């Protein structure tokens, strides 16, 4: 997802010393940063602290973000590194929960309001849950790459910057994630996801990966 003209304007104003502009930029970025951090840390109570630490780093280093297109990659890279610092303190590798209930949702699956009845909505929610559980079983770097691509809508080049790797590596991780997901999700679910009438239980970028697009 490209930086919006509004965020570009806010960034420039904040860099010029406008505190209200930074506050508005903070409020614009906080939901995406919070969602990403909560996926990596499994919604641990420390997530709020990590989000604030990330956006504080943004404030401190505002002058280094040029051009404005670097804003989102910078923020997600700082957030990811902060999450890794927490995980190292916990003494566990990224993506391994201290609780084994597997309840954390790391990719959002939203049903669009198309007038579907309760039974149909429940059906699609269950399909989305199956896909979500499959994503949970991906290798950690593939999972993070998929989250950044499908949910945060970063380009492959931006993901490479966030994860401090090459675009080729990002492409490889997405390819292997797609292949792994299609192997883990039941064929009837894949068929359902390819149907034109389905009310979108998965993200727009993830659906074609699962359905063979």
VENWO-V559046 format. One record per residue. N is the residue number from 1. RES is the residue in one letter. OMEGA is omega in degrees with one decimal (999 if undefined). NEAR is the number of other ideal C-beta (glycine too) atoms within 8 Angstrom. Layout:
# VENWO-V559046
n/res/omega/near
N/RES/OMEGA/NEAR
N/RES/OMEGA/NEAR
This chain:
# VENWO-V559046
n/res/omega/near
1/X/179.9/5
2/X/173.5/4
3/X/-177.0/9
4/X/175.9/6
5/X/179.4/5
6/X/179.1/7
7/X/176.1/13
8/X/179.5/11
9/X/179.1/9
10/X/179.3/13
11/X/-179.4/15
12/X/-179.9/9
13/X/178.5/9
14/X/177.8/13
15/X/178.4/9
16/X/174.8/7
17/X/-179.8/5
18/X/-177.6/8
19/X/179.2/7
20/X/177.8/6
21/X/178.7/13
22/X/177.9/12
23/X/178.4/8
24/X/177.6/9
25/X/177.2/13
26/X/-177.7/10
27/X/179.7/7
28/X/-175.5/9
29/X/-171.1/13
30/X/-179.1/10
31/X/-179.8/6
32/X/179.7/9
33/X/-179.8/14
34/X/179.8/11
35/X/-178.6/11
36/X/-179.3/15
37/X/-178.5/15
38/X/177.0/12
39/X/-178.0/12
40/X/-176.3/12
41/X/176.4/13
42/X/174.5/10
43/X/177.5/6
44/X/179.6/7
45/X/-179.0/4
46/X/-175.7/8
47/X/-178.9/12
48/X/178.6/8
49/X/-179.6/7
50/X/178.1/14
51/X/179.5/13
52/X/177.3/8
53/X/179.8/9
54/X/-176.6/14
55/X/171.5/13
56/X/176.9/8
57/X/176.5/10
58/X/-179.4/15
59/X/-177.4/8
60/X/-173.3/6
61/X/-178.8/9
62/X/-175.1/11
63/X/-177.8/6
64/X/-175.3/6
65/X/-179.1/12
66/X/3.9/6
67/X/-179.5/4
68/X/179.3/11
69/X/179.4/6
70/X/-172.4/10
71/X/-175.6/12
72/X/175.5/13
73/X/179.5/11
74/X/-176.4/12
75/X/-178.8/13
76/X/176.8/15
77/X/178.3/12
78/X/179.8/11
79/X/179.9/14
80/X/179.6/13
81/X/178.2/8
82/X/176.6/13
83/X/179.5/13
84/X/176.8/9
85/X/178.3/8
86/X/-178.8/12
87/X/177.3/11
88/X/176.9/7
89/X/178.5/6
90/X/-179.4/7
91/X/177.7/4
92/X/-177.8/6
93/X/179.1/6
94/X/173.0/9
95/X/178.5/8
96/X/-175.9/6
97/X/173.9/9
98/X/173.6/6
99/X/-173.4/6
100/X/-175.0/4
101/X/176.9/5
102/X/-172.7/7
103/X/-174.7/5
104/X/177.3/10
105/X/-175.9/8
106/X/172.3/11
107/X/-176.9/13
108/X/175.5/7
109/X/-175.4/13
110/X/175.6/5
111/X/178.8/12
112/X/-178.2/6
113/X/-178.2/4
114/X/178.3/5
115/X/179.6/3
116/X/178.3/8
117/X/-177.9/5
118/X/-178.4/5
119/X/180.0/6
120/X/178.2/9
121/X/178.3/11
122/X/179.1/8
123/X/-177.6/8
124/X/175.4/13
125/X/177.6/11
126/X/176.9/8
127/X/178.4/12
128/X/178.3/12
129/X/179.3/9
130/X/177.7/11
131/X/-179.3/17
132/X/179.1/12
133/X/177.2/9
134/X/177.9/12
135/X/179.1/12
136/X/-176.8/10
137/X/178.1/6
138/X/170.2/12
139/X/-169.7/6
140/X/-176.9/9
141/X/174.8/8
142/X/-179.6/13
143/X/179.5/14
144/X/179.4/13
145/X/-179.7/14
146/X/178.2/15
147/X/-178.9/13
148/X/-177.5/15
149/X/-172.3/14
150/X/-174.2/12
151/X/-179.1/11
152/X/174.0/13
153/X/173.2/7
154/X/175.2/13
155/X/178.6/5
156/X/177.8/11
157/X/178.7/7
158/X/177.8/12
159/X/178.0/13
160/X/178.8/13
161/X/179.1/10
162/X/-174.0/12
163/X/176.6/14
164/X/178.8/6
165/X/-178.5/6
166/X/175.8/6
167/X/178.3/8
168/X/177.9/6
169/X/177.0/10
170/X/178.7/15
171/X/179.8/9
172/X/-179.7/8
173/X/177.4/12
174/X/178.6/14
175/X/-178.1/8
176/X/176.4/10
177/X/178.0/14
178/X/-178.6/10
179/X/-179.7/8
180/X/-179.3/11
181/X/-178.9/14
182/X/176.2/11
183/X/-176.8/6
184/X/-176.7/7
185/X/-176.4/11
186/X/-179.5/6
187/X/-178.5/5
188/X/175.5/6
189/X/177.2/11
190/X/179.4/13
191/X/-179.8/8
192/X/-178.7/9
193/X/-179.9/14
194/X/-177.4/7
195/X/-178.7/7
196/X/-174.1/3
197/X/-174.9/4
198/X/-175.9/9
199/X/169.7/11
200/X/174.2/9
201/X/-179.1/12
202/X/-177.7/10
203/X/-176.1/10
204/X/-178.9/5
205/X/-177.5/9
206/X/-176.0/12
207/X/-180.0/12
208/X/177.4/8
209/X/-179.7/13
210/X/-173.3/14
211/X/175.2/9
212/X/-180.0/7
213/X/999/5
